[in-house]
Amino acid sequence: MSEKADEGGRTEALRQIMAIARQHGLSAAEVAAAIGDEPVTAEASRWQGILVRVLGYLGGTFVFAGIGIFIALQWSDLNAVARVVVTLGPGVAAFVLAVLASRDKRFEKATTPLFLVAAVLEPMGMLVAFEEFGTGGDWRWASLITSGSMAVQFGATFRALHRSTPLFMAILFGTLFWWTALDLVDTDETLIALVLGGSLLLVSFAVDGTGRSEITPFWYFCGAAAFLYGLFDAVESTAFEILFIAVAAGFVYVSVALHSRTLLAVATLAILAYTAWFTGERFVDSVGWPLALMAFGLFMIGLSALAVRIDREYVRPNS
């Protein structure tokens, strides 16, 4: 009687579950997943995803290493056409495979390594083509054409796929293009640093607005470092030298507004570096040099504590 009662209770429970599932539009798979051992399944799925990603990166690394070793071993025996084919060909193939992999969830993890391989081999192949079939001249023209072509290619790829890796590469090759272009017209190095540094900061602000902030810390660092270097070179030993400290302090404010630890670190290091340079320039032969060193040390401690406090109270809670 007890077994029949248990069976009748289970049957009634199943009927109730079926009624509730139908009422709320639940599928059999969803009910089975809810009843099953979901935490273990989720944990296994997470580790499986990590394993797939690691194997994908390692596979891409070994493929790239194999291509590089093969080219190096056979380079002296290859003619001009073969040298272009073995460098540019795998790059184009890797790029095509990356685009195809990005459209299939099964191979999506291989997209980033393939894009990285393409970003190395394609410009290498183009430069080899210029070297083998060119007639001489300024190497910067080859660099300009190569970086410009790669920037357009990855920019168009980002527009089509909306992935962060092509956007990162488009910014990289775009920066190389404009640096080469400004250098070709004999632009002063200080002005190049100011223009490219400021441009990278503006581009990073714009990229942050698109929700792809994972690639901006590197460009914040490059942009801020280049801009502050150019600014210091421009105002060094002039009446406007204090402007450097003002701009660096302004970067601290911007880092708080944008919740960027990278900008905060660069601005803090710039202030410390300027203070050390100024102390060495003005007080190295002074009797009060030891006192100046102690004062500078206390200033560094206070500034570092201020930077940590700003990061803890204003940057980290919203980053």
Order of alpha helices (4+ residues) and beta strands (2+ residues): alpha-alpha-alpha-alpha-alpha-alpha-alpha-alpha-alpha-alpha-alpha-alpha
